[in-house]
Amino acid sequence: MILIDSILMDEEIIREHFACDLNACKGACCTLSGGEGAPLKKEEISMIQDAIPFAIKYLDERSRIILQKNEWVGGSGDDLYVECIDDADCVFVYREAGIAKCALEKAFHEGTTTFRKPISCHLFPIRVRNFGGEYLSYQPFEECKPALQYGKQEGTLVIHAVKDSLIRAFGEHWYEQAIDMTTQEEQ
C-alpha cells in the first residue's frame, strides 16, 4: 500500500501495465453482465441529468425510454449506480463499429457538455473504496486481458493510462506525488 496525502493506493497501480485496447475488448467494461452499472457519486447525478439532452441522440430507443422516465439511477443512499439494460449494457452505451462507447463522453468530446462521464468509469480499472478513508484498488476484469498485454507492449503503467482521471479526481499535485512514487519504485 502507498499513502499519498490521506489516500491509500494499491502498489499495482504504479507497477502493473495497462492500456485499453478497444479493438480487442470491444468496450467490455461498459457491457459486463452482473446487474449494477458504474458506481455514482450523489453530486454526479445532477451533472449527468444536465448532460443527457446532449448525449441522448446517440442512444438506442431502449436507453432513451429509461432516460426519459428518469429511471437511470439505481441503488439508494450512498450506494448509487447507473442502471443497465438486460443486466449488461450501461444505459449510456452506444455502439460504433461494434465497439461499446459512452454517449456522455461523446457529447463531452464534441463540446456540447462539460460532464465527461462518471468518475468511476473514467478511473477504470481503478476502483475507489472507502474504509474510513479513500482507497484506490486496481481491479481489471477478465475482459481486460488485452489491455494488460497492450500496456506491457507499449510500456504503459496503470497510473499513466488513467492520468487524466486521477487528476480529475484528486488534483494535479496528488498525481505528481503518485508519479514521484513511481519514479522511486523504478530506482
N, C-alpha and C positions, 0 to 999 in steps of 0.2 A: 504494500500500500504506500501511496505517496500522498502527503498532505501539502496542499497549496492553499494558503490563507486558511479558510475553515472547511475546505472541500477535499474529501478523500477521493483518490483516483486509483483504479487498478493499474498495476505496473504494465500490464499487457498493452495499455493504450500508448505507451511510449516505446514498446518493444516489438509488437506484432505488426505485420504488414497487412494492408487492406486498401483496395482501390476498387470502387464499384465498376462492374463490367456488365452494363445493361444489356448488351447484345447476348450475353450468356445467361443471365438470370431472368431477363425479361421483366424486371421491376417486381420481383417476387415479394419484396418487403411490404409492398402495398396490397398484396393479394393473398396473404397467408390465411389458411384455414385456422379457425380457433375462436371465432366469435367476436371478441373485443378488438377494436382497431387501436389506433395510436392513442397513447395517453394524452390527455389535455390538461392544461392549467386553466383555472377558472377565468383568469384575465384574458386568455386567448379566445374565449367564446365570442365576445362582442367584436373582436378584430376579425374573426372568421366570418361572423354574420355580415359585417360590412364588406367583406371581400367576395361573398357568394354571388352577388349580381354580376361580377366581372368574370367569375370562374364558371358559372352555370352553363354558359353557351358551349363549353367543351364536353359536357357530360351527357350520358345517355338518359333516356326517359325515366328509368327506374331511379337513378340518382336524383334527377330533377324533382320527382314526386316527393321523395323523402325530404329534400331540402325545402321545398315549398310548404310542406306540412310542418316544417321546423322540428323534425324528428331525427336529426343527425347526431345529437349528443346522447351518449349512453352513460349509465352509472349514476352515482349520487355522491353528495358531499365533496370530498377531495379526491375521490376515485372516479374521475370522468374519462371518457374516451370517445373517439369518433366511431359512429356506427358503421357496420359492414353490411354488404349485400350478400345474401346467400352464404353467410358465415365465412366470407372470404374477402371480396373486393371492398376496399375502403370506399365510402360513398363519394369521395372526391377523385376517384380513379377514372381516367380516360385512357384509351389505347391509341398509340401512334406507331405504325409499322410493327404491330404485335408486341409492343413494349408498354407495360402499365406505367403511367405517369400521373403526376398530381396536377389537377386543374387549378388549384390555388397557386401553385408555383408557376404555372404557365402564365397566369394573369399577372403575377408579380414580375416575371421577366419581360412581359410586354409593357410594363409600366402603368398598368391600369389600377393597381392596388399596391399598398405599402406592406401588406402582410404576406410573407413568403409561404409559410406552412407551419404546422405545429412544431415547436422546438423539439419534441420527442422524435419526429420524423427527420428533422434536419440533423440531429445529433447521431442518428443511427449509423453504426452498430453500437453506439454508447447509449446506455440507459441510465437515467438519473433515479437513484433510490434515495430514501430518506430514513436514516436510522438515528434520529436526534441531530442530524446534520446531513448535508448533501453528500452523496457517494456516487461516483461515476463508475459504472461497471461496463466492461467490454463483453457484449453478448451477440456475436454473429450467429445467424441461423444456419442450418444445414444448407439452405439455398444460397448461402454466401460463399461457398467453396470457390467459385470462380473469382470472387473479389479477393480472397486470400492469395490465390495463385497470381492474379494480375498485380496485386500490391507487391508481392515478392519480386515479380518480374520487373516492375517499374521502380522498385526500391522506395515505395511509399508506405510510411508508417501510419497507423490509425490516426495519430494526433495531427498529421499533416493532411490526411484525407478529410478530416472534419474541422479543419481550421476555422472556416467562416462560421460554422455553427457554434463552436466553442467560444469564439469572440462574441458572437451574438448573445450567448447565454451568460458568459462570465466576464467579458471585457478583455480588451487588448492586453492590459497589464497581467491579468491572470494567465492568459495564453503565453505571454513571453516567459513567465515563470515556469510554465509547464515545458516550454521548449528548452529552457535552461536545464531542466531535469533530464531531458532527452540528450542534450549535449554532454552532461556529466556522465550519463549512463554509457555513452559511446566511448568515453575515455578510459 
